[in-house]
Amino acid sequence: MVSDSKMEPAVGRKSFAAVAINSASKAGEWIKTKLGGYTTLNLKSSSADLVTEVDKGAETMIRNLIMTHFPDHSFLGEEGVEPGPEASASALRAVLEEEYVWIVDPIDGTTNFVHGFPYFCVSIALAYKGEVILGVVYDPMRDELFIAEKDKGAYVHGKRMQVSRDATLRESLVATGFPPSQDVALPLNMRQLEAVVPKVRNVRSNGSAALHMAYVAAGRLSAYWEVGLNAWDIAAGYLLIHESGGRVTGLKGEPYHLGVRNVAATNGRIHDELLQVLQSAEQAEGPGPGSGSDVRFQV
């Protein structure tokens, strides 16, 4: 366990949480003013993987705000990494040995932002020696800030969050996302969706991994799963759920770590049941193109 003395900055500097909240809030408010007003749109790995000058500007803003207070810390931001799982894995490996690493997605839900669909957020996490100790997710359209600190609970609107009490998939509202990798990850995701839909109350897909995970933490969803994510998509949401009493693992049930790309996040009560359904969908086609083995990697 990380001691309090290790988790807090030196006297005279702002706390980690204060800097994260300030950075997310300022970036989020600026992003909100740009809704419908971006000027450049580029494709990354596919037509579903987008980036605008607003993503890049927001990441620069967040980086500058954080580094003003913690110039000796490392920074891993989505817009500083080339597209693709290999590049993501390489960028993560490069910072895993650092003591403190800020992990940032300046706009999680860029496709929504581009289309004016008001479901996107700023996601900021801080890892200490590879362990996430702080997570902030800010939704500027609803002015909702979700925050968790290791061993201190998770909060939204200043109120402590708890995961839902749904005990079975049948009574659960769950969510998923559709990966931009349409040759491998998407076919697996579609098989999973076909398996899950008959088992649950209903399924949502709103296009922001971090917000879906924040909603699991807040009890608004009972589960969320997705294939082919990155550390900046998941890290903050992981801690929100963990501190709210839920559970986050890989799709094989392996404990969460920063290299997990295929994620299952639940209230804990339905976790094993969800994993069983998802694994049956993967096994239905067996190894080969389209199987889950093609979209995993080890850091």
SVG drawing of the C-alpha trace seen along z (x, -y; Angstrom):
<svg xmlns="http://www.w3.org/2000/svg" viewBox="-35 -29 47 52">
<polyline fill="none" stroke="black" stroke-width="0.4" points="0.0,0.0 1.2,-3.5 1.7,-5.6 0.1,-9.0 3.5,-10.6 4.2,-9.1 0.8,-10.0 0.9,-13.7 3.1,-16.3 5.6,-18.3 4.4,-21.0 3.8,-24.3 2.5,-22.7 -1.2,-22.1 -2.5,-18.6 -2.7,-16.1 -6.5,-16.2 -6.7,-20.0 -4.5,-20.1 -6.5,-17.4 -9.8,-19.0 -8.6,-22.4 -7.0,-21.0 -10.1,-18.9 -12.5,-21.8 -10.6,-24.4 -10.1,-22.1 -13.7,-21.0 -15.1,-24.5 -12.9,-25.4 -13.9,-22.3 -17.6,-23.1 -17.1,-26.5 -15.7,-24.7 -18.7,-22.4 -19.7,-22.7 -16.8,-25.1 -13.7,-22.9 -11.8,-23.8 -9.7,-20.7 -10.8,-17.1 -8.3,-14.2 -8.6,-10.4 -6.3,-8.3 -6.6,-4.6 -10.0,-4.5 -13.0,-6.7 -14.3,-6.1 -11.1,-7.2 -11.0,-11.0 -9.0,-13.9 -9.5,-17.7 -7.4,-20.7 -9.5,-20.9 -8.3,-17.5 -4.7,-18.6 -5.3,-22.0 -7.0,-20.6 -4.2,-18.1 -1.6,-20.9 -3.6,-22.9 -3.9,-20.0 -0.2,-19.1 0.9,-22.7 -1.4,-23.1 -0.1,-19.8 3.6,-20.4 3.4,-23.9 2.9,-22.2 4.7,-18.9 7.5,-19.4 9.2,-16.2 6.3,-14.0 5.8,-12.0 2.8,-12.6 1.0,-10.1 -1.6,-11.7 -3.6,-10.2 -2.7,-12.9 1.0,-12.4 0.8,-8.7 0.6,-7.4 -2.6,-5.4 -2.7,-1.6 -2.2,0.9 1.5,1.3 2.2,-2.4 0.0,-2.5 1.8,0.4 5.2,-1.2 4.2,-4.5 2.9,-2.9 6.1,-0.8 8.1,-4.0 6.6,-5.5 5.8,-2.5 9.0,-2.7 8.5,-6.4 7.4,-7.2 4.5,-9.4 2.7,-9.3 -0.3,-11.5 -2.6,-9.6 -4.8,-11.8 -7.6,-11.6 -8.4,-15.3 -11.7,-14.4 -12.9,-10.9 -15.7,-10.7 -14.3,-12.8 -16.7,-11.3 -19.6,-12.6 -17.9,-16.0 -17.5,-16.2 -21.2,-15.5 -22.4,-17.7 -23.7,-14.7 -23.3,-15.9 -21.7,-12.9 -17.9,-13.3 -15.5,-14.1 -12.0,-14.9 -10.3,-11.9 -7.3,-12.4 -5.6,-9.7 -2.4,-9.7 -0.4,-6.5 2.3,-6.0 4.7,-3.2 2.1,-1.7 -0.8,-1.9 -3.7,-4.4 -4.1,-6.6 -6.2,-9.4 -9.0,-9.5 -11.0,-12.5 -13.7,-12.4 -15.3,-15.7 -18.4,-16.0 -18.6,-19.7 -22.0,-19.4 -23.6,-18.4 -21.0,-20.0 -20.5,-16.7 -17.1,-16.0 -16.4,-12.4 -13.4,-12.0 -11.7,-9.2 -8.6,-9.0 -7.1,-5.7 -8.6,-4.5 -10.6,-7.8 -13.8,-6.9 -15.3,-8.2 -17.6,-11.3 -19.8,-13.2 -21.4,-16.5 -19.6,-16.1 -21.6,-13.0 -20.1,-9.6 -20.8,-7.2 -21.9,-3.5 -22.3,-1.0 -25.8,0.4 -27.3,3.3 -28.5,5.2 -27.8,8.9 -28.3,10.4 -27.8,9.5 -31.5,9.8 -32.2,6.8 -29.2,4.8 -28.7,1.9 -25.3,2.3 -23.2,0.5 -20.6,1.3 -18.6,-0.6 -17.8,0.2 -14.0,0.3 -12.6,-1.6 -10.7,1.6 -13.3,3.0 -11.3,6.0 -10.6,7.8 -12.1,6.1 -15.4,5.2 -16.5,8.7 -15.7,9.9 -17.6,7.1 -20.6,7.9 -20.6,11.5 -20.4,10.3 -23.3,7.9 -25.4,10.7 -24.8,12.9 -25.4,10.2 -28.5,8.5 -30.9,11.4 -29.5,11.7 -29.9,8.1 -32.6,5.5 -31.1,3.3 -27.8,2.2 -26.5,-1.4 -23.6,-2.6 -23.0,-6.3 -19.4,-6.5 -17.2,-7.4 -15.5,-4.7 -14.6,-7.0 -18.1,-8.3 -19.6,-4.8 -17.2,-3.7 -18.1,-6.8 -21.8,-5.8 -21.0,-2.3 -19.4,-3.9 -22.4,-6.1 -24.8,-3.2 -26.4,-4.5 -25.2,-1.4 -24.5,2.0 -21.8,3.0 -19.7,1.9 -17.4,3.8 -15.4,2.9 -12.6,4.3 -9.5,2.5 -9.2,-0.4 -6.1,-2.2 -4.8,-3.2 -6.1,-6.8 -9.6,-5.5 -9.8,-3.3 -7.4,-4.4 -9.5,-7.1 -12.7,-5.1 -11.1,-2.1 -10.4,-3.9 -13.9,-5.5 -15.4,-2.0 -12.9,-0.4 -13.5,-3.1 -17.3,-2.8 -17.3,0.9 -17.3,2.3 -14.9,4.5 -12.8,4.0 -10.9,6.8 -9.8,7.9 -12.3,10.1 -10.5,13.2 -11.0,12.1 -7.4,11.0 -6.8,8.1 -6.8,4.6 -3.5,3.1 -2.6,0.2 -1.9,2.5 -5.5,4.0 -7.2,3.2 -10.3,5.4 -12.2,4.5 -15.2,5.6 -16.4,3.1 -19.3,3.9 -21.0,3.4 -19.2,6.6 -22.4,8.6 -22.9,9.5 -19.2,9.6 -18.7,13.3 -22.0,13.8 -21.1,11.1 -17.6,12.6 -19.2,16.0 -21.5,14.6 -18.6,12.7 -16.3,15.6 -18.9,17.9 -19.2,15.4 -15.4,15.4 -15.2,19.2 -18.0,19.6 -15.7,18.9 -12.5,20.2 -8.9,19.0 -8.2,17.2 -9.2,13.9 -11.8,12.1 -11.0,13.9 -10.1,12.1 -6.5,13.4 -5.8,11.0 -6.7,7.9 -4.7,8.5 -1.2,7.5 1.1,7.7 2.9,4.7"/>
</svg>
